[in-house]
């Protein structure tokens, strides 16, 4: 039994994948991932095939010497290029009034157009201390406006696979975590643009997001998340805006990261903050 991308694969299933590749040499990697998902009925909660998760799983199977995939249609061209800043993200005139004096705040989901997506990425790459990193899997990105002016950007995506302090609070077992982890959504990036100095703005945005995100997630993916999580690197940040928005600090990460194979910390340790989107979140996650 092997686990890849959150799914257990039996020895028989691995043999079936090897056989599928051998019988269909004409299939590329994308087509193979679809066939595997269909064969094992591996689907997302909204019923769609888990093609990207399957593709990642098969790459790891190949790295472990279990299968041999066809050559990719497009060869890698070296490291991903950093997003070069353009005049579209140049600093704007300062905003210094408190949040109650700003125009009405609104969250707008970043549309799927390439230009809109690239602009969001460029802002984050240019002004967030962690830079821009592509997210995989289910995700939503927002532009935050005060009146007509862009003041912030925020994104949400897949939750961490394991978090000892979070998992202890939920009190779920491995089977429950595998089945229900998708109902936890991670706040991956939160950027108040540097020329915006508005007291109370960050916590106000977090509160608005907690109300709007469940509806947007339901519309996009067919289910509602029940818990938000995020990681705040200390002592760089204290998480004051999360505390003001009623998030709860429940512990700290180990500093090993999602893909670490070492027992030693390789990343900064971060505080774990959670926000329940409904009171019975633990009961939902342990069903």
Steps between C-alpha positions, in 0.01 A plus 500: 500500500637839396357849566523772235312831491292399799383165354602147589594286197499122543760280333229381261409858403866579435518194273190623317667837437812327364277288275303806383821677396626190318173443310461862392839643393313762294362673812679806635528577871179705515299227330649236729405696811141524376489125430637419847247731668215342304620147568526556877211751518736752659295819517480835675204577727325677210523183288779612268802275445807566715719529192764732644533297821531187287767657282704593807449151643623336181809720489583388854435137408751541218751663737460195727570266207150348492393616152652654186302787350516613136719799430325833564362679195680819604850491637577713804681822417686543824390683816180703493573860415420759762223743418666824395321810636316716251350851530161335569615420856697818571434668838193721520419806709488419874181407683528588869143528630355237740281228356170665597593800283579292192248432229292185530719189497431222251666174404516407133603152391790523256354396163653225292636735235877478455550875538303521828676197644843627405434840655405341834812284486716802419374700799574210734841429344596866529372589848449185712806398702451135396454591134272317261472121491246322277230312689380156394159350551188682615556872552346847496678834468342837583567863420383725783369846414413802712267691272679490167852455637681169535627474858581133559530150354425169671497134393379166632593147401559146621560442870809343654507120485591459868516748786541344843342786699213548254432128475503466878236773527277333239560157657465311173660173397691432179196373311294806597784733402537334159126527438440855625825696465364685195257681732792693653623791287837670547553876479817483290570871438370825647644827374400851600662718235792689656362848425181415691527585871144464627443403862266204534504416129666157523262359761201646313610320182539172689149534640352575157686205352370260765146593398546498123745215437265211594247617238767550233659162578161329480431660163839401360554156655160378613554488876553735795820500706452498877839622625765751391867472593811710450860514615658815642877517518612633836669714616471668157122531552287466811170416335328803651253539212402132522442533874290813442290305248440224760737240358653268762869421539513126577871417481810505282632317197808281527689684227538191281273609215253296293753299299786462745654153541710610797404502866692825544343844448597661170250790495404774747251381761161666475199549723189310390181711491153353442159651432188278524249577226231315693468400864490126443809493277663223707188282474494550121870417466473182711202352315 
